Amino acid sequence: MLVILPAHNEEQSLPTVLRELLRLPLNMDICVVDSQCSDDTISLIRSYPVQILTAERKGYANALLCGYRYAQTCGAQTIVQLDADGQHPVSYIPHLVRVLSQVDWVVGSRHRTGSGGALMRRAGAFCTKTLLSQTGLCDLSSGFWAFNKTTLSFFLQTFPVAFTEAPLRIQALSKGIRIMEQSLPMSEREQGYSMHRGVASWKHGVSMWLKSRKLKKKYLI
C-alpha cells in the first residue's frame, strides 16, 4: 500500500501526521509530494522513512499527479491519499482500505458527522447533494481517498485537472468506476493556509458547479 501526501507549506502539521501514520500497524510506503514549499516543511521530514518527491508545477492536482505516477512506478495495488494539514483522521485509514474491497474508490466524507466545516464547504455539500442525488455522493471537498489500480489508471489519464471534486466524480462514474463515501469525523485546519482559500475559493466553487452541470448532462442523463 502506498500513502500519498501532497504538501504545501505544512511545517507545523506534517511531522505530526507522519508520526501518526508510522504508528499504524500497516505494511505501507509513504510518499510526500512537495508542491513548491517555501517554508521548512521538507527539511523537517528528511529524517523520516518516507519518499520525498517534488511536483513540477505548483498546485494540488499537479502534486497528486506526481504521486500517482510514483504509485504506478511502484506497482502499488492500493493507494491512500490524505492532506498534510492534519484534518484527515489517520486512524481511519485501515477502515477505508477494508471498504475498498467492495468498490474502486472510497472517499472519507464529513457528511452526517457534524464536522461540516467552513461555509464554502457546507454550501458545496448542499450543491453536490442536489447535483448528484442519484449517485449517493454528498461530499465534494474531501481529499481523503483510498482507491485501487483501476481508479489509479483513470487518474493518470485525467490529471492534472481543474476540478478534483464533483466533475472528477462524474467522469469516474461514467467510466464505470464504483465510488463509495464513508462518513468520518474530521478536524478543521488550525495552522497554515489552504491551497484553496478566499475569493479564489468561491470562484472555484462556481466554476466547478457550472462544469459539473455540463458533465452531468453529458454522462449521467
RODO-2510 file (C-alpha; in nm, 4 decimals, decimal comma):
residues 221
     n   res          X          Y          Z
     1     m     0,0000     0,0000     0,0000
     2     l     0,1189     0,3494    -0,0839
     3     v     0,0156     0,6620     0,1085
     4     i     0,0405     0,9934    -0,0807
     5     l     0,0527     1,3285     0,0969
     6     p     0,0586     1,6436    -0,1191
     7     a     0,2132     1,9223     0,0872
     8     h     0,2470     2,2975     0,0500
     9     n     0,3932     2,4836     0,3491
    10     e     0,2820     2,2374     0,6184
    11     e     0,5826     2,2586     0,8519
    12     q     0,3566     2,2852     1,1586
    13     s     0,1402     1,9822     1,0853
    14     l     0,3106     1,7337     0,8531
    15     p     0,5611     1,5904     1,1065
    16     t     0,2690     1,5048     1,3374
    17     v     0,0745     1,3424     1,0529
    18     l     0,3785     1,1317     0,9612
    19     r     0,4285     1,0157     1,3197
    20     e     0,0642     0,9064     1,3343
    21     l     0,0975     0,7213     1,0043
    22     l     0,4116     0,5397     1,1146
    23     r     0,2320     0,4149     1,4265
    24     l    -0,0308     0,2335     1,2189
    25     p     0,0067    -0,1477     1,2052
    26     l     0,0070    -0,1481     0,8252
    27     n     0,2562    -0,2537     0,5619
    28     m     0,2844     0,0706     0,3671
    29     d     0,5172     0,3112     0,1966
    30     i     0,4710     0,6860     0,2382
    31     c     0,5252     0,9438    -0,0337
    32     v     0,5266     1,3177     0,0401
    33     v     0,4911     1,5405    -0,2664
    34     d     0,6461     1,8834    -0,2278
    35     s     0,4173     2,1333    -0,4003
    36     q     0,6856     2,4043    -0,4084
    37     c     0,7013     2,4604    -0,0333
    38     s     0,8667     2,7862     0,0709
    39     d     0,8913     2,7061     0,4430
    40     d     1,0758     2,4283     0,6317
    41     t     0,8243     2,1518     0,5548
    42     i     1,0658     1,9341     0,3591
    43     s     1,3749     1,9903     0,5727
    44     l     1,1779     1,8897     0,8843
    45     i     1,0773     1,5497     0,7421
    46     r     1,4037     1,4385     0,5803
    47     s     1,4792     1,2145     0,8795
    48     y     1,1501     1,0263     0,8412
    49     p     1,1364     0,6977     0,6428
    50     v     0,9372     0,8477     0,3556
    51     q     0,9884     0,9093    -0,0150
    52     i     1,0000     1,2828    -0,0961
    53     l     0,9068     1,3938    -0,4462
    54     t     0,8846     1,7413    -0,5975
    55     a     0,5961     1,8332    -0,8257
    56     e     0,6984     2,0016    -1,1492
    57     r     0,4338     2,2714    -1,1043
    58     k     0,2599     2,4210    -0,8051
    59     g    -0,0978     2,3204    -0,7360
    60     y    -0,2953     2,0426    -0,5706
    61     a    -0,3773     1,8450    -0,8871
    62     n    -0,0166     1,8629    -1,0094
    63     a     0,1073     1,7333    -0,6738
    64     l    -0,1390     1,4450    -0,6914
    65     l    -0,0332     1,3575    -1,0457
    66     c     0,3267     1,3390    -0,9303
    67     g     0,2227     1,0977    -0,6561
    68     y     0,0098     0,8896    -0,8943
    69     r     0,2992     0,8481    -1,1367
    70     y     0,5148     0,7271    -0,8500
    71     a     0,2392     0,4833    -0,7472
    72     q     0,2348     0,3418    -1,0988
    73     t     0,6137     0,3064    -1,0996
    74     c     0,5989     0,1239    -0,7660
    75     g     0,3231    -0,1064    -0,8853
    76     a     0,1044    -0,0088    -0,5895
    77     q    -0,2177    -0,2113    -0,5662
    78     t    -0,3808     0,0112    -0,3040
    79     i    -0,3322     0,3855    -0,2765
    80     v    -0,4413     0,6157     0,0057
    81     q    -0,4160     0,9918    -0,0149
    82     l    -0,4741     1,2487     0,2559
    83     d    -0,3949     1,6107     0,3243
    84     a    -0,0817     1,7067     0,5142
    85     d    -0,2607     1,9611     0,7353
    86     g    -0,3937     1,7146     0,9924
    87     q    -0,7633     1,7415     0,9036
    88     h    -0,7945     1,3789     0,7966
    89     p    -0,8048     1,1170     1,0753
    90     v    -0,5140     0,8839     1,0086
    91     s    -0,6634     0,6186     1,2386
    92     y    -0,9445     0,5577     0,9852
    93     i    -0,7121     0,4504     0,7043
    94     p    -0,7491     0,0769     0,7859
    95     h    -1,1279     0,1188     0,7671
    96     l    -1,1126     0,2890     0,4261
    97     v    -0,8858     0,0134     0,2970
    98     r    -1,1281    -0,2553     0,4165
    99     v    -1,4201    -0,0825     0,2428
   100     l    -1,2124    -0,0599    -0,0751
   101     s    -1,2561    -0,4353    -0,1215
   102     q    -1,6169    -0,3588    -0,2266
   103     v    -1,5558    -0,0697    -0,4688
   104     d    -1,2841     0,1070    -0,6691
   105     w    -1,2685     0,4411    -0,4872
   106     v    -1,3595     0,5249    -0,1264
   107     v    -1,3998     0,8870    -0,0160
   108     g    -1,3744     0,9766     0,3516
   109     s    -1,6646     1,2186     0,3991
   110     r    -1,7681     1,4781     0,6562
   111     h    -2,1316     1,4187     0,5628
   112     r    -2,3550     1,3372     0,8637
   113     t    -2,0629     1,3638     1,1093
   114     g    -2,1332     1,7103     1,2496
   115     s    -1,7999     1,8337     1,1151
   116     g    -1,9304     2,0191     0,8122
   117     g    -1,6700     2,2889     0,8498
   118     a    -1,6440     2,6203     0,6656
   119     l    -1,9355     2,7895     0,4904
   120     m    -1,7912     2,7209     0,1456
   121     r    -1,7639     2,3502     0,2224
   122     r    -2,1196     2,3309     0,3570
   123     a    -2,2512     2,5135     0,0509
   124     g    -2,0565     2,2772    -0,1712
   125     a    -2,2014     1,9735     0,0062
   126     f    -2,5545     2,1052    -0,0458
   127     c    -2,4900     2,1666    -0,4152
   128     t    -2,3402     1,8208    -0,4557
   129     k    -2,6397     1,6511    -0,2972
   130     t    -2,8619     1,8368    -0,5426
   131     l    -2,6383     1,7754    -0,8415
   132     l    -2,5512     1,4103    -0,7746
   133     s    -2,8583     1,2987    -0,5834
   134     q    -2,8929     0,9793    -0,7883
   135     t    -2,5371     0,8680    -0,7115
   136     g    -2,5487     0,8819    -0,3316
   137     l    -2,2435     1,1116    -0,3224
   138     c    -2,2535     1,4157    -0,0953
   139     d    -1,9013     1,5360    -0,0153
   140     l    -1,7119     1,7072    -0,2965
   141     s    -1,4422     1,8730    -0,0860
   142     s    -1,2747     1,5738     0,0768
   143     g    -0,9345     1,4636    -0,0489
   144     f    -0,9163     1,1691     0,1933
   145     w    -0,9309     0,8805    -0,0540
   146     a    -0,8467     0,5144    -0,0875
   147     f    -0,8503     0,3652    -0,4360
   148     n    -0,7314     0,0701    -0,6418
   149     k    -0,5342     0,0286    -0,9649
   150     t    -0,8433     0,0747    -1,1802
   151     t    -0,9005     0,4204    -1,0358
   152     l    -0,5287     0,4981    -1,0481
   153     s    -0,5297     0,4303    -1,4244
   154     f    -0,8256     0,6662    -1,4648
   155     f    -0,6497     0,9374    -1,2649
   156     l    -0,3304     0,9019    -1,4681
   157     q    -0,5294     0,9554    -1,7878
   158     t    -0,7223     1,2508    -1,6412
   159     f    -0,4877     1,4539    -1,4200
   160     p    -0,3950     1,7321    -1,3901
   161     v    -0,7492     1,8650    -1,3788
   162     a    -0,9040     2,1960    -1,2786
   163     f    -1,1567     2,0242    -1,0526
   164     t    -1,0950     1,7319    -0,8173
   165     e    -1,4488     1,7497    -0,6786
   166     a    -1,7860     1,6748    -0,8420
   167     p    -1,6640     1,6916    -1,2056
   168     l    -1,3986     1,4286    -1,1392
   169     r    -1,6524     1,2025    -0,9687
   170     i    -1,8975     1,2389    -1,2590
   171     q    -1,6299     1,1444    -1,5108
   172     a    -1,5234     0,8475    -1,2974
   173     l    -1,8817     0,7215    -1,2726
   174     s    -1,9137     0,7491    -1,6497
   175     k    -1,6150     0,5132    -1,6811
   176     g    -1,7802     0,2545    -1,4585
   177     i    -1,5678     0,3291    -1,1526
   178     r    -1,7519     0,2351    -0,8347
   179     i    -1,7366     0,5131    -0,5743
   180     m    -1,8461     0,4940    -0,2116
   181     e    -1,8415     0,7591     0,0611
   182     q    -1,7676     0,6751     0,4229
   183     s    -1,8684     0,9252     0,6908
   184     l    -1,5730     1,0117     0,9151
   185     p    -1,5226     1,2859     1,1755
   186     m    -1,2692     1,5397     1,0533
   187     s    -1,0968     1,8432     1,2010
   188     e    -1,0632     2,1930     1,0676
   189     r    -0,7256     2,3315     0,9640
   190     e    -0,5735     2,5116     1,2631
   191     q    -0,2419     2,6203     1,1138
   192     g    -0,1020     2,7149     0,7757
   193     y    -0,3050     2,8047     0,4683
   194     s    -0,5183     2,6019     0,2341
   195     m    -0,4320     2,5879    -0,1370
   196     h    -0,7945     2,6953    -0,1940
   197     r    -0,8967     2,9975     0,0126
   198     g    -1,0580     3,3417    -0,0008
   199     v    -1,2290     3,4821    -0,3084
   200     a    -1,0478     3,2320    -0,5278
   201     s    -1,2234     2,9525    -0,3405
   202     w    -1,5686     3,0952    -0,4203
   203     k    -1,4755     3,1458    -0,7867
   204     h    -1,3509     2,7894    -0,7980
   205     g    -1,6782     2,6682    -0,6463
   206     v    -1,8957     2,8477    -0,9012
   207     s    -1,6822     2,7254    -1,1924
   208     m    -1,6951     2,3714    -1,0528
   209     w    -2,0747     2,3854    -1,0318
   210     l    -2,1121     2,5000    -1,3923
   211     k    -1,8673     2,2362    -1,5169
   212     s    -2,0478     1,9681    -1,3177
   213     r    -2,3842     2,0557    -1,4687
   214     k    -2,2434     2,0190    -1,8191
   215     l    -2,0805     1,6863    -1,7373
   216     k    -2,3947     1,5580    -1,5684
   217     k    -2,5970     1,6254    -1,8838
   218     k    -2,3315     1,4535    -2,0937
   219     y    -2,2667     1,1459    -1,8797
   220     l    -2,5414     1,0870    -1,6243
   221     i    -2,8637     1,1761    -1,8051
***
